[in-house]
Amino acid sequence: MIENSRFQRKYIPSSAVIGRVIEDIDDGLQEMSRNVQVISARKDILPLESMEVLFLVSSHLYDFYVLVEDCLLGIAKIIDKWVPSSLDWHQVLLWKMQEPLPEERPPVLSPYTASLLEDYLFFYLSFHRRCCSASFPKVEKLSGQVEELFRHLENELRTFSDFLKMIQRT
């Protein structure tokens, strides 16, 4: 549990706004869980090199990362009052979520989780730019790690959500 006393906030969003961020985190985690379930159910048949399975797992990996990024963007926009604008904003977002904002919030992600997410970010950017340019080895690697990544993300986002609930009560 994160101590609220360490973060004497200069900007305090309204209870309703904090509630929306908490709800977005919960909704995002539920959707991520669904994607992880589909990926986990299909990852063992990837070595068969079926293009249909490759595309299905790839699209769920893509969706998984989009959901993660949506949660992090919501936190950045509402809590941090930061809107990404640089070309490398995806990477900057991961860096910013590892750092506490003095007097504002604790870190959202651990360095370990952020480093795992970097592989998914590069996959996301590659997939997005080249539309379906997934390779079997890369998809196998990411689908093999997604359950562990999700466990870490779920723990860290729920911890941050608990922090927001403390703020909401004060």
Wavefront OBJ file of the C-alpha trace (Angstrom):
o trace
v 0.000 0.000 0.000
v 1.283 3.462 -0.864
v 1.286 6.096 1.831
v -0.803 9.085 0.861
v 1.131 11.356 3.255
v 4.233 11.169 1.034
v 2.373 12.834 -1.811
v 0.884 16.167 -0.792
v -0.729 16.959 -4.099
v -0.668 20.449 -5.587
v -3.378 19.536 -8.075
v -6.208 17.355 -6.869
v -8.665 16.206 -9.529
v -12.290 15.997 -8.534
v -13.608 12.808 -7.010
v -15.573 12.130 -10.207
v -12.463 12.497 -12.391
v -10.458 10.195 -10.127
v -13.365 7.748 -10.244
v -13.224 7.737 -14.060
v -9.485 6.973 -14.027
v -10.070 4.126 -11.560
v -12.904 2.813 -13.730
v -10.753 3.076 -16.872
v -7.992 1.091 -15.158
v -10.475 -1.593 -14.058
v -12.070 -1.789 -17.517
v -8.650 -1.886 -19.189
v -7.499 -4.722 -16.930
v -10.630 -6.735 -17.726
v -10.077 -6.309 -21.461
v -6.371 -7.113 -21.115
v -7.315 -10.293 -19.253
v -9.576 -11.358 -22.134
v -6.762 -10.786 -24.636
v -4.307 -12.723 -22.473
v -6.747 -15.639 -22.290
v -7.069 -15.789 -26.084
v -3.298 -15.488 -26.556
v -2.615 -18.181 -23.942
v -5.113 -20.553 -25.523
v -3.510 -20.194 -28.957
v 0.208 -19.752 -28.232
v 0.937 -23.474 -28.141
v -0.198 -23.960 -31.733
v 2.003 -21.129 -33.079
v 4.877 -23.482 -33.930
v 2.579 -25.055 -36.498
v 3.086 -21.803 -38.409
v -0.521 -21.294 -39.307
v -0.941 -17.802 -40.758
v -4.457 -17.582 -39.307
v -3.221 -18.341 -35.797
v -0.265 -15.991 -36.248
v -2.589 -13.181 -37.282
v -5.056 -13.924 -34.458
v -2.371 -13.966 -31.747
v -0.647 -10.919 -33.270
v -3.848 -8.923 -33.294
v -4.526 -9.806 -29.647
v -0.973 -8.822 -28.704
v -1.552 -5.531 -30.520
v -4.874 -5.004 -28.728
v -3.270 -5.893 -25.388
v -0.643 -3.188 -25.806
v -3.222 -0.617 -26.935
v -5.197 -1.294 -23.742
v -2.065 -0.892 -21.604
v -1.212 2.349 -23.339
v -4.781 3.641 -22.950
v -4.576 3.115 -19.164
v -1.211 4.846 -18.974
v -2.361 7.733 -21.176
v -5.393 8.266 -18.954
v -3.116 8.539 -15.941
v -0.742 10.879 -17.787
v -3.512 13.185 -18.995
v -5.670 13.323 -15.867
v -3.262 12.819 -12.978
v 0.030 14.106 -14.432
v -1.565 16.802 -16.638
v 0.755 15.741 -19.445
v -0.272 15.160 -23.028
v 2.257 13.345 -25.219
v 3.425 15.348 -28.195
v 6.848 14.148 -29.339
v 7.440 11.557 -32.024
v 8.774 9.141 -29.429
v 5.882 9.700 -27.022
v 5.166 5.975 -26.675
v 8.629 5.413 -25.187
v 8.471 8.609 -23.134
v 5.158 7.459 -21.654
v 6.781 4.249 -20.382
v 9.654 6.249 -18.884
v 7.351 8.758 -17.204
v 5.191 6.032 -15.660
v 8.293 4.589 -13.925
v 9.099 7.861 -12.228
v 7.244 9.288 -9.248
v 6.055 12.836 -9.598
v 7.200 14.572 -6.440
v 4.210 15.694 -4.412
v 1.845 14.231 -7.017
v 1.969 10.440 -7.375
v 4.128 7.359 -6.835
v 5.566 5.428 -9.792
v 2.877 3.612 -11.765
v 5.171 0.958 -13.276
v 8.206 -0.809 -11.924
v 11.335 -0.709 -14.107
v 10.932 -4.471 -14.666
v 7.374 -4.156 -15.980
v 8.316 -1.184 -18.135
v 11.214 -3.142 -19.642
v 8.856 -6.014 -20.506
v 6.451 -3.515 -22.043
v 9.187 -2.139 -24.309
v 9.176 -5.381 -26.330
v 5.420 -5.049 -26.756
v 5.793 -1.393 -27.705
v 8.259 -2.238 -30.479
v 5.946 -5.005 -31.694
v 3.001 -2.578 -31.586
v 4.867 0.088 -33.562
v 6.094 -2.445 -36.116
v 2.663 -4.024 -36.494
v 1.029 -0.629 -36.765
v 3.442 0.653 -39.405
v 3.635 -2.442 -41.569
v 0.159 -3.851 -40.946
v 0.410 -7.487 -39.991
v 4.159 -7.832 -40.346
v 4.532 -10.262 -37.498
v 7.160 -12.958 -37.396
v 6.601 -16.334 -35.756
v 9.629 -16.085 -33.404
v 8.657 -12.600 -32.186
v 5.008 -13.535 -31.671
v 6.036 -16.750 -29.892
v 8.317 -14.807 -27.553
v 5.726 -12.143 -26.718
v 2.859 -14.602 -26.337
v 5.030 -16.667 -24.003
v 5.664 -13.638 -21.777
v 2.223 -12.056 -21.815
v 0.853 -13.884 -18.766
v 3.794 -12.834 -16.593
v 3.600 -9.272 -17.913
v -0.120 -9.132 -17.219
v 0.381 -10.349 -13.621
v 2.875 -7.544 -13.025
v 0.727 -4.940 -14.763
v -2.390 -5.985 -12.893
v -0.583 -5.756 -9.557
v 0.971 -2.372 -10.324
v -2.151 -0.811 -11.822
v -4.293 -2.079 -8.920
v -1.768 -0.617 -6.454
v -1.954 2.700 -8.280
v -5.749 2.462 -8.334
v -5.659 1.986 -4.540
v -3.552 5.149 -4.308
v -6.186 6.994 -6.329
v -8.924 5.679 -4.038
v -7.036 7.118 -1.044
v -6.870 10.492 -2.798
v -10.551 10.259 -3.665
v -11.478 9.777 0.014
v -9.477 12.803 1.193
l 1 2 3 4 5 6 7 8 9 10 11 12 13 14 15 16 17 18 19 20 21 22 23 24 25 26 27 28 29 30 31 32 33 34 35 36 37 38 39 40 41 42 43 44 45 46 47 48 49 50 51 52 53 54 55 56 57 58 59 60 61 62 63 64 65 66 67 68 69 70 71 72 73 74 75 76 77 78 79 80 81 82 83 84 85 86 87 88 89 90 91 92 93 94 95 96 97 98 99 100 101 102 103 104 105 106 107 108 109 110 111 112 113 114 115 116 117 118 119 120 121 122 123 124 125 126 127 128 129 130 131 132 133 134 135 136 137 138 139 140 141 142 143 144 145 146 147 148 149 150 151 152 153 154 155 156 157 158 159 160 161 162 163 164 165 166 167 168 169 170
